[in-house]
Amino acid sequence: MRSFYDFFMIPLEKRGIRKNRQKLIPKAYGNVLEIGSGTGANLTYYHFDQIDELIVTDQKLSKTIKKKQLEQIHLMEMDVANLPFEDHRFDTIVHTLVFCSVHDVQQGLNEIRRVLKPGGQIIFIEHVLPEHGFLRNLFQFINPVWKRVASGCNLTRSYQDSLIEAGFEIHEFNQFMKTVFISGIALQKQKA
């Protein structure tokens, strides 16, 4: 049975999100942390033969993900701003459509950087403020109301800029659906 969220997401998945999941999620390897799992839309795209451990988290795990058969997966509730893991534990951190509603983006990215191994990767899909025109103006106009009705979801963020400010380099980058969505892989900047 599909959740309301899954039903709402069908047109967005068809217009590009699914294609980006199919391309990026199979690149996860080693010890993997997925932040903000939602209803578990990424789970079918992991290649479990290249994963040693998969921890799937959300602030509050959905009933949908709790019902799935998750033999190889550990479910945990937590906030990205306060990850209960030792430093440098994960090879890959995955998040899709999460940082729009993270209260303190830089604190969340600092925590990701802390628990990510040197040379580890972030795989991401996020929605951001469109670059131009009508959609940009519309997102800016409706954002104050949207945040209240959509559980804190912010339509005006520039996640790629936040990644760079937090000390990551973007190695794969894609914009889609009129620059409303971005996806890619980011690595920690290597110290000179």
N, C-alpha and C positions, 0 to 999 in steps of 0.2 A: 504494500500500500504506500502511495506517495504522500509526502507531507505537503502542506500548503506551500512551503518554501520551494520544494522541488517543482511543484506545479507552476509557480510563479516564474521559476528560472528556465523553464522549457524553451521559450523563444530566445533567450540570451545564450543558452547552451548551443542551440542550433546555429546561431549567428556568429559563433567563434569561440566561446569558452570551452566547449567540448574538444574542439580541434587542438586548442592550446593545452588542455589536460593530457590528451593523447600524446602530444609531442614531448611534454616536459616531465610528467610524473614518472614515466619509465626510467628517467635518468637518475632517480633517487637510488642511493646505494649505502651499504654499511649500516651504521646505527642511524636511524631516521626518526626525527621528531616532526609530527604534523601538528601545527598550531591552528586552532579554530576549525575543527573538522566538520562542523555543521551536521548535515545528514549523511556524511560519508561519501560524497560524490567522487572523491579521488580514489577510493579504495580499489575499484576495479582496474585502475591503470598502473598500479605498482607491479613491478617484476620481483616477486618474492624470492627468486633464486639469487638475486644480488643484494638482498637485505638481510642483515644479521638480527636486527631488532627494529620494530616499528612501534613507537608510542604515539597514540592518537589522543589529542587533547582538545578541550574547549572549556570556556568558563563554566558552562553548564552543558553537559552532554545531552544531546537530543534523544528522545525516545526512539527515533528511527535508527540511530546508530547503535543504541544499546540492544536493539532487537536483532541486529545482523550477527551472523555466525563469524566470530572474530578469533579464530583459533591462534593465529600467529601474531595477534595485535594486542597491545596493552592499552586500555582506556583509562584516562585520568582527567580529572577536572582541575584546571589551574588558569591563572592569568599570565599572559605573556610578559607582563611587567615584573613578575616575581617567579621565575622558573626554579623549581626545587631540584635542580640537577647540578652536579659538580662541573667545574670548568672543563671545556674541551671534550665533551662527551660524544657529540654527534658529528657524523660525516655530512649529513644532509638535513636541512630544515625546510619543510614545505609549508606554505600557507597560501590559501586562495580566498580572496574576498574577505579578508580579516582586518587589515590595517585601516580601513575606512571607519571602523568603530572602536579602535584602540584609543583609550583616553590620552595616554602619553606615548606618542609614536617613538620618540627618541629613547625613552626608557625601555620600551619593548625591543627596539633594535639593539640597544646596549646589552640586554639580556641574551638575545640571540647570538650576538658576537661573543659573549662570554662562554656560552655552552657549545659553540661551534668549534670544531677542531681547526687548527691552522690548515689552510688549504681546503677546508670544507666549503659546501655550497648552500646557497638559499635558492629554492625554486619557488617562484611567486607568480600569481595572477591577481591583479588588483584593479579596481576601478578608480579613476582619477578625474580631476577637473579637465574637461576637453580643452584642446589647445586654442580653438578659434570659434568665433561666430556665435550663432544663435544658441547652440548647446552650452557653450561656456557661460553666456549671460543667463540662460535659463537655470543652470545648476547653481550659479551664485545667488540668483533670486530666490529659488525655492529651498536652498539649504537650511536656513534657520527653522523652517517648519518641518522639513524632511527629517532633520536630526531628532526632533521630538516624536514624530510618528514612526520612525524606523529604528528604534532602539539605539540611538546615538550614531547611526551611519552618517558619515560626513561626505558630501559630494564634491568638496573643493580641495582635496588634498593632492599633493604632488609627491607620490610615494617614491618615485625614482630619485628625486632630490633628497628626500629623507635618507634613502639608502646610502647615497654618496656622502652626505653629512655624517653618517654613522660609521664611515670608514670602510665601505664596500665598493667594489668595482663591478659594474654591470658587464657581463661577458656575452650574454645573449639578450636581445631586447626586441620586443614586438609590440606594436600598437594596433588595436583593431576596434571595430565598431565606431568609426569616426573619432578616434583617439580617446574614447571613453574608458577603454580597458587597455591595460599593459600586462605583459608577461615576460618572463625571462629567468635567467640564472645570474646570481651575483656571488662573488667571492670576496673574502676579506682582503683588503689591500695588504700587500707584503711590505714589511718595513725595510727601508733601504739600509 
